Amino acid sequence: MSSALRNTLASVAIVGVFFPVVASAQAKDGYLTDSRGGVVRAAGAGGCVRTSQWTPALAVAECDPDLVKKPAPKRKPVVTPKKAKPKPKPMKPKAKPKPKKPPMLNITQKIELQGMPFGKAEMTADNKKSLDKFVAALRKATKARGPVQMGAVVVTGHTDRIGSLKYNMRLSERRAVVVKDYLVKNANVDQKIIFWEGKGPKEAIPVTKFCDKRMKRKQLIECLSPNRRVTVEVVGRAVNLKPKPKAKPKAKKPAGKAKPKR
């Protein structure tokens, strides 16, 4: 009998001793298995029965878990966070068209308050009425313009030629101040826009050149009365209420006569 046959019979005999419950057994993949393919375990110890072909490379996790390479843990897939979509920029509200500024007019109005008392810085009753009407007319709208917005008020005092130049210069300044104060107190004109000065007899009214020195004093004073005055000049602006004239349509040229065909 050969030695190989002897070894096989010996292995079967050992199996019959340790595993009386196994009717038949076969070797597979380094371990002894039963007819159902399950690995045969030693009675009592519970360990798997290895065959002579067993090597560590044939170890299975069921029998030799320490010899089996554990599978590398699965790496969790790296999830790249999705970039958040940029929020749409809020739409800027359309700017409202600026209202067109109405056309403006430059206004210059002037009044002369004549006939002030000789040698005095006083306004007559007629002077006051004239000045009140003048200011009221400026503040009232007309068909051509709106109320005048005063930008500056120039008040200039004057005298006749009787007396010294120094005296008359001071008198003309006092007359200018009297009218300035009246405008502030009675006409509610802003004092900041009022400018005043005195010019004495330097700007005489032309008609008074006929007043002769040879006249009697009382007659001469009466003749020079227009020079005893205060001039009030207002410079300002007002809305132009006149509509713009419509452009005339261009006249169509008369069509030329068609030349007769030859």
C-alpha positions in Angstrom: 0.0 0.0 0.0 1.4 3.4 -0.9 2.2 6.2 1.7 -0.3 8.7 0.1 -3.2 6.2 0.5 -2.1 5.6 4.1 -2.3 9.4 4.9 -5.7 9.7 3.4 -7.1 6.7 5.3 -5.5 8.1 8.5 -7.2 11.5 8.1 -10.6 9.8 7.5 -10.1 7.7 10.6 -9.4 10.8 12.7 -12.5 12.5 11.4 -14.5 9.5 12.3 -13.2 9.7 15.8 -13.7 13.5 16.4 -16.9 14.0 14.3 -19.0 10.9 14.6 -22.0 13.0 13.5 -20.4 13.6 10.0 -21.4 10.9 7.6 -19.0 12.0 4.9 -16.5 14.9 4.6 -14.3 16.5 2.0 -11.4 18.9 2.0 -11.9 22.3 0.4 -9.8 25.5 0.5 -7.6 24.3 3.3 -10.6 23.3 5.7 -12.5 20.1 6.1 -16.1 20.7 5.0 -19.3 18.5 5.3 -21.6 17.4 2.6 -23.5 20.7 2.8 -20.3 22.7 2.3 -20.1 23.9 5.9 -16.7 24.0 7.6 -16.3 21.1 10.0 -15.5 22.1 13.6 -13.7 20.0 16.2 -15.9 18.7 19.0 -15.4 20.5 22.3 -12.9 23.1 21.1 -15.1 24.4 18.3 -12.2 25.3 16.1 -12.2 24.6 12.3 -10.4 21.5 11.1 -7.6 22.4 8.8 -6.4 20.1 6.0 -2.8 19.4 5.1 -3.2 21.9 2.2 -4.1 24.8 4.6 -1.8 27.9 4.5 -2.4 31.3 6.1 -3.3 32.6 2.7 -6.3 30.2 2.7 -7.6 31.5 6.1 -11.2 32.6 6.2 -12.8 35.0 8.6 -15.2 32.4 10.0 -12.3 30.2 11.3 -9.2 32.4 11.6 -10.4 36.1 11.7 -7.0 37.3 13.0 -5.3 36.0 9.8 -7.7 37.5 7.4 -7.0 41.0 6.1 -9.8 43.3 7.2 -11.2 45.3 4.3 -10.1 48.9 4.3 -12.9 51.1 5.7 -14.9 52.7 2.9 -14.1 56.3 2.6 -17.1 58.5 2.7 -17.4 60.4 -0.5 -16.4 64.0 -0.2 -19.4 66.1 -0.8 -18.5 69.4 -2.2 -21.0 71.9 -0.9 -22.9 73.6 -3.7 -22.1 77.2 -4.1 -25.1 79.3 -3.1 -26.4 81.2 -6.0 -25.8 84.9 -5.6 -28.9 86.7 -4.7 -30.1 88.9 -7.5 -29.3 92.5 -6.9 -32.4 94.5 -6.1 -33.6 96.6 -9.0 -33.0 100.2 -8.4 -36.2 102.2 -8.7 -36.3 104.4 -11.8 -35.5 107.9 -10.8 -38.4 110.2 -11.2 -37.8 112.8 -13.8 -37.0 116.1 -12.2 -39.8 118.7 -12.6 -38.7 121.3 -15.1 -38.0 124.6 -13.5 -40.3 127.3 -14.7 -38.7 130.1 -16.8 -37.8 133.1 -14.7 -37.8 136.8 -15.4 -35.3 139.4 -14.0 -37.3 142.2 -12.6 -36.1 145.8 -11.9 -38.7 148.3 -10.5 -38.1 151.8 -9.3 -40.0 154.6 -7.6 -39.2 158.1 -6.5 -40.8 159.5 -3.4 -40.6 163.3 -4.1 -41.7 166.4 -2.3 -40.2 165.7 1.2 -40.3 168.7 3.6 -37.5 171.2 3.2 -34.6 170.6 5.6 -36.3 167.5 7.1 -36.0 163.7 6.9 -39.7 162.9 6.9 -42.1 161.0 4.6 -45.3 162.8 3.5 -48.6 161.0 3.6 -48.4 160.8 -0.2 -44.9 159.3 0.0 -46.2 156.5 2.2 -49.2 155.7 0.0 -47.1 155.6 -3.1 -44.5 153.3 -1.4 -47.3 150.9 -0.1 -48.8 150.6 -3.6 -45.4 150.0 -5.1 -44.5 147.1 -2.8 -48.0 145.6 -3.0 -47.8 145.6 -6.8 -44.5 143.8 -6.7 -46.0 141.1 -4.5 -49.0 140.6 -6.6 -49.0 138.3 -9.7 -49.9 139.6 -13.1 -50.8 138.0 -16.4 -47.1 138.2 -17.4 -45.3 137.2 -14.2 -45.7 135.7 -10.7 -45.0 137.6 -7.5 -41.5 139.2 -7.4 -39.0 137.6 -5.2 -36.9 140.6 -3.9 -33.2 140.0 -4.1 -32.0 143.5 -3.2 -33.6 146.8 -2.4 -31.5 150.0 -2.9 -32.7 153.1 -1.1 -31.0 156.4 -2.1 -31.6 159.8 -0.4 -31.4 163.1 -2.3 -31.6 166.8 -1.4 -32.0 170.1 -3.3 -29.0 172.4 -3.8 -29.8 174.9 -1.1 -27.3 174.7 1.8 -23.7 173.3 2.1 -22.7 170.0 0.5 -21.7 168.5 3.9 -25.2 169.4 5.4 -27.0 168.0 2.4 -25.0 164.7 2.3 -26.0 164.1 5.9 -29.6 165.1 5.3 -29.9 162.7 2.2 -28.6 159.8 4.3 -31.1 160.5 7.1 -33.9 160.5 4.5 -32.7 157.2 3.1 -32.7 155.7 6.6 -36.3 156.9 7.2 -37.5 155.1 4.1 -35.5 152.0 4.9 -37.1 151.7 8.4 -40.5 152.2 6.9 -39.9 149.3 4.5 -38.8 147.0 7.4 -41.6 147.9 9.8 -44.6 148.5 7.5 -43.8 146.5 4.4 -42.1 143.5 6.0 -39.1 143.8 3.8 -36.1 141.8 5.1 -33.5 144.3 6.5 -30.7 142.1 5.2 -31.5 142.8 1.6 -31.8 146.6 1.9 -28.8 148.8 1.0 -29.0 152.6 1.5 -26.9 155.7 0.8 -27.2 159.4 0.5 -26.1 161.5 -2.6 -27.0 165.0 -1.5 -27.7 167.3 -4.4 -25.5 165.4 -6.9 -28.3 163.9 -8.9 -30.8 166.7 -9.4 -33.9 166.1 -11.5 -33.3 167.8 -14.9 -36.5 169.9 -14.8 -35.1 171.8 -11.7 -32.4 173.3 -13.7 -34.8 176.1 -14.6 -35.1 177.1 -10.9 -33.2 180.4 -10.9 -31.3 181.6 -7.9 -32.8 185.0 -8.4 -36.2 183.6 -7.3 -37.5 184.5 -3.9 -36.4 181.9 -1.3 -39.9 180.5 -0.8 -40.4 180.3 -4.6 -37.0 178.6 -5.1 -37.7 176.0 -2.3 -41.0 175.2 -4.0 -39.3 174.9 -7.4 -36.7 172.5 -6.1 -39.2 170.3 -4.3 -38.8 167.3 -6.7 -35.1 167.0 -5.7 -36.1 166.5 -2.1 -36.8 162.8 -2.6 -35.8 159.2 -1.9 -35.4 156.6 -4.7 -36.3 153.0 -4.0 -35.1 150.4 -6.6 -36.0 146.7 -6.3 -34.1 144.0 -8.1 -35.5 140.5 -8.1 -36.9 137.6 -10.0 -40.4 136.3 -10.9 -41.9 133.3 -12.7 -42.6 134.0 -16.4 -46.3 133.3 -17.0 -46.3 134.1 -20.6 -46.6 131.0 -22.7 -43.9 130.4 -25.3 -45.1 131.4 -28.8 -45.7 128.3 -30.9 -43.4 127.9 -33.8 -45.0 128.8 -37.0 -45.3 125.8 -39.4 -43.0 126.1 -42.4 -44.9 127.1 -45.5 -44.8 124.4 -48.1 -43.1 125.4 -51.3 -45.6 125.5 -54.2 -45.0 122.5 -56.5 -43.5 123.5 -59.8 -45.5 123.0 -62.9 -44.7 119.7 -64.6 -43.0 120.2 -67.9 -45.0 118.8 -70.8 -43.5 115.7 -72.4 -42.2 116.1 -75.8 
